[in-house]
Amino acid sequence: MMSGRPTAELQPTLRDYESRARHILSADRSAYFFGGAADELTLEANQKAFSKIELLPRMLCDVRGGSSRLTLLGQDLASPVLVAPVAYQKLVHPDGEAAMAMGAAAQDTAMVLSAQSSIDAADARAAGASCTWFQLYWAPSREANLELVRGMADLGFTAIVLTVDAPVQGVRDRETRIGFRLPADVSAVNLAHMPVPRFAPLEQTESMLFDRIAHVAPVWSDIEWLCQNSPLPVIVKGIVHPGDARQAIKAGASGIIVSNHGGRILDTVPASITLLPAIVKASAGAVPVLMDGGVRRGTDALKALALGATAVLVGRPAIAGLAVAGAAGVSHVLRLLRDEFEIAMMLTGCRTVQEITPDIIYRPDIT
Ligand SMILES: Cc1cc2nc3c(=O)[nH]c(=O)nc-3n(C[C@H](O)[C@H](O)[C@H](O)COP(=O)(O)O)c2cc1C
């Protein structure tokens, strides 16, 4: 073993990137990016649940000529690990989403640009051709949403990721206690012209949530309308119930992302990987089912694919890469995941992503 330099420097893992990022970022930004809602039970569960799933490899399989490539909604990707939408990336690096897009493009995978991107969507697209999906939070006017989607289609985005699990922000105690606030020079620039919700006057309302916010939150008929009118396929993100997966498909969704928003919205929701099999079953192969939350190792991605996911997304690991080393850090984090994923594929006897089946997941009743 070499001496003198810490091993983490020679071969960092995603967890090393995260601890370095937490150290680099100010305490309030660290709380914003790495914290979760309330007691952070879901945040913790996302990673823990992966460690409870065990792999059962097959030996002596011929994996010559194999690869981790896949085609997803017509896009050719080097691996099934994509970059999840994360807001306000200029808080982490001066080039923000542009550096993230460069890092994702270097690894030939897709990046989802957050609705709350801190740079112009056109600049993010110009920085990295892999920045191909735009994430949308429903705005109070149907037409305004459609206008935004059309604008993104004109910029060359190929899909819309509609996030449905956050009509209101979660109870983010860690962030609130430390006093996190957006600085004046960081904002959701792509939403600058979206209509501001017009609420009933405060004195006429009893509840801020039910009498105001609920009036502008989307419902299933809005999703159906968007799927019918959008020039781009709509992927619904934030599905955790199989019934909602069926409803999203009925509404016209072209894909589903099983996600609890990285444990930032409703605490005590089960881990995404725990929920995945039921949603895969409910979707019955009608649309691709993706998942995110707690993916920190190539074996995590392999487990998700074995349980029926078409691909996975990573949020905080990509942010950690961005904080530590900008585009190069993002690229390195994604490369580490891909290398680990391919090693795990080979060690479990899977030649292609299609060959990754539940057979490699250990069950006590195996015969
Ligand atoms: C700081 C932060 C900001 C996020 N912003 C968004 C967002 O703007 N839109 C969205 O759909 N999801 C957002 N998410 C959720 C991620 O897309 C993703 O679901 C989650 O980070 C996955 O979990 P992971 O961080 O364990 O990989 C955010 C997550 C974090 C940590």
The ligand as a MOL file (V3000), in Angstrom:
LIG
                    3D

  0  0  0     0  0            999 V3000
M  V30 BEGIN CTAB
M  V30 COUNTS 31 33 0 0 0
M  V30 BEGIN ATOM
M  V30 1 C -30.7770 20.6950 -2.8840 0
M  V30 2 C -31.7370 19.9260 -3.7330 0
M  V30 3 C -32.5400 20.6120 -4.6350 0
M  V30 4 C -33.4370 19.9100 -5.4270 0
M  V30 5 N -34.1700 20.5930 -6.3550 0
M  V30 6 C -35.0380 19.9000 -7.1290 0
M  V30 7 C -35.7640 20.5760 -8.1490 0
M  V30 8 O -35.5920 21.7630 -8.3760 0
M  V30 9 N -36.6550 19.8470 -8.8670 0
M  V30 10 C -36.8660 18.5110 -8.6400 0
M  V30 11 O -37.6910 17.8960 -9.3220 0
M  V30 12 N -36.1560 17.8500 -7.7110 0
M  V30 13 C -35.2520 18.4970 -6.9710 0
M  V30 14 N -34.5150 17.8190 -6.0400 0
M  V30 15 C -34.6700 16.3610 -5.9060 0
M  V30 16 C -33.7240 15.6090 -6.8440 0
M  V30 17 O -34.1270 15.7550 -8.1770 0
M  V30 18 C -33.6920 14.1040 -6.5520 0
M  V30 19 O -35.0080 13.6030 -6.5100 0
M  V30 20 C -32.9630 13.7410 -5.2580 0
M  V30 21 O -31.8770 14.6030 -5.0130 0
M  V30 22 C -32.4710 12.2960 -5.3330 0
M  V30 23 O -31.8500 11.8900 -4.1760 0
M  V30 24 P -30.2460 11.8790 -3.9670 0
M  V30 25 O -29.8510 13.2820 -3.6940 0
M  V30 26 O -30.0840 10.9700 -2.8000 0
M  V30 27 O -29.6170 11.3230 -5.2300 0
M  V30 28 C -33.5680 18.4910 -5.2700 0
M  V30 29 C -32.7320 17.8120 -4.3970 0
M  V30 30 C -31.8050 18.5060 -3.6300 0
M  V30 31 C -30.9070 17.7280 -2.7180 0
M  V30 END ATOM
M  V30 BEGIN BOND
M  V30 1 1 1 2
M  V30 2 1 2 3
M  V30 3 2 2 30
M  V30 4 2 3 4
M  V30 5 1 4 5
M  V30 6 1 4 28
M  V30 7 2 5 6
M  V30 8 1 6 7
M  V30 9 1 6 13
M  V30 10 2 7 8
M  V30 11 1 7 9
M  V30 12 1 9 10
M  V30 13 2 10 11
M  V30 14 1 10 12
M  V30 15 2 12 13
M  V30 16 1 13 14
M  V30 17 1 14 15
M  V30 18 1 14 28
M  V30 19 1 15 16
M  V30 20 1 16 17
M  V30 21 1 16 18
M  V30 22 1 18 19
M  V30 23 1 18 20
M  V30 24 1 20 21
M  V30 25 1 20 22
M  V30 26 1 22 23
M  V30 27 1 23 24
M  V30 28 2 24 25
M  V30 29 1 24 26
M  V30 30 1 24 27
M  V30 31 2 28 29
M  V30 32 1 29 30
M  V30 33 1 30 31
M  V30 END BOND
M  V30 END CTAB
M  END
